[in-house]
């Protein structure tokens, strides 16, 4: 039996790998008629978490929007050239990337994840590699990891 996704989640981080994954996810969504949702996770490092501890919810949301804007703008521009997509959404979350991706799968009802195998920098690449491995191992749906 062939898996025909209805809702594809593509985590993005501004890296070339994520950009490639977005293209693959968009192509898969176009071919299957699936909905496409992008997810940008602002990593919750200890310094960021401590700095945001005294912020109210509105200030935190503003911080997330500001941090996500360049990556989301880049993804929107890439998707603008894709014809035939039925619907797209975007999410921004704050926290551990793997946990937030897995949580988003459940929250939005995604039945397929397409993600890159590496993050933005060498250090993020090591972290993103472990993120993609954790998501592939723990997701309740198929995960496609692209290089």
C-alpha positions in Angstrom: 0.0 0.0 0.0 1.3 3.5 -0.9 1.4 6.3 1.6 -0.5 9.3 0.2 0.0 12.2 2.7 -2.8 14.7 3.4 -0.7 17.1 5.6 3.0 17.5 5.3 5.1 19.3 8.0 8.5 20.8 6.9 10.7 22.1 9.7 12.8 25.1 8.5 15.8 26.9 9.9 17.2 29.0 7.1 19.8 26.4 6.1 20.4 25.0 2.6 19.3 21.6 3.8 16.0 23.0 5.1 15.5 25.0 1.9 16.0 21.7 -0.1 13.6 19.9 2.2 11.0 22.7 1.6 11.3 22.2 -2.1 10.8 18.4 -1.7 7.9 18.9 0.7 6.3 21.4 -1.7 6.7 19.0 -4.6 5.2 16.2 -2.6 2.3 18.4 -1.5 1.6 19.5 -5.0 1.7 16.0 -6.4 -0.6 14.6 -3.6 -2.8 17.6 -3.0 -1.6 17.6 0.6 -1.6 20.7 2.9 1.9 22.0 3.7 2.9 23.5 7.0 6.3 25.0 7.7 7.6 25.1 11.3 10.4 27.3 12.6 11.7 26.5 16.1 13.6 29.1 18.0 15.9 27.0 20.1 15.6 27.5 23.8 19.2 27.9 25.0 19.7 28.6 28.7 20.7 32.2 28.0 17.6 32.9 25.9 15.4 31.2 28.5 16.9 33.1 31.4 16.7 36.4 29.4 13.0 35.8 28.6 12.0 34.8 32.1 10.7 38.2 33.1 9.0 38.9 29.7 5.2 38.9 29.4 3.6 36.6 26.8 3.2 39.5 24.2 6.9 40.3 24.5 7.9 36.7 24.1 5.6 36.4 21.0 7.2 39.6 19.6 10.7 38.0 20.2 9.7 34.8 18.4 8.2 36.7 15.4 11.4 38.8 15.1 13.7 35.8 15.4 11.6 33.8 12.8 11.0 36.7 10.3 14.1 36.1 8.0 13.6 32.4 7.8 9.8 32.6 7.2 10.3 35.3 4.6 12.8 33.1 2.8 10.4 30.1 2.9 7.4 32.3 1.7 9.5 33.4 -1.2 10.4 29.9 -2.1 6.8 28.7 -1.9 5.5 31.7 -3.9 7.1 30.1 -7.0 5.4 26.8 -6.4 2.2 26.4 -8.3 -0.5 24.0 -7.5 -0.2 23.9 -3.7 -3.6 23.4 -2.1 -2.9 25.2 1.2 0.1 26.3 3.3 0.4 27.3 7.0 3.4 28.4 9.1 4.1 27.8 12.8 6.7 29.3 15.1 7.6 27.7 18.4 10.1 28.1 21.1 11.9 25.2 22.7 13.8 22.0 21.9 13.6 21.5 18.1 13.0 17.8 18.1 10.3 18.0 20.8 8.6 20.9 19.1 8.6 19.1 15.7 7.1 16.0 17.3 4.6 18.1 19.1 3.6 20.0 15.9 3.1 16.7 14.1 0.4 15.8 16.7 -1.1 19.4 17.0 -1.6 19.9 13.3 -2.4 16.3 12.4 0.6 16.0 10.0 0.9 12.5 8.4 4.4 13.1 6.9 7.5 15.1 7.8 10.1 16.3 5.3 13.2 17.7 6.8 16.9 18.4 6.1 19.6 16.4 7.7 21.8 19.4 8.7 21.3 22.8 10.4 22.8 26.2 9.6 26.3 26.0 11.1 28.7 23.2 11.9 27.5 23.1 15.5 23.9 23.4 14.4 24.6 20.7 11.9 25.6 18.3 14.6 22.6 19.3 16.6 20.2 19.2 13.6 21.6 15.7 12.7 20.5 14.5 16.1 17.2 16.3 15.7 16.4 14.6 12.4 17.4 11.3 13.9 15.2 11.7 16.9 12.2 12.9 14.8 12.7 9.9 12.4 12.8 7.5 15.4 9.9 8.9 17.4 7.4 10.4 14.8 4.1 8.6 14.5 4.2 9.1 10.7 6.7 8.7 7.9 9.7 11.1 7.9 11.7 11.9 4.8 15.2 13.3 5.5 16.8 15.0 2.5 20.4 16.1 1.9 
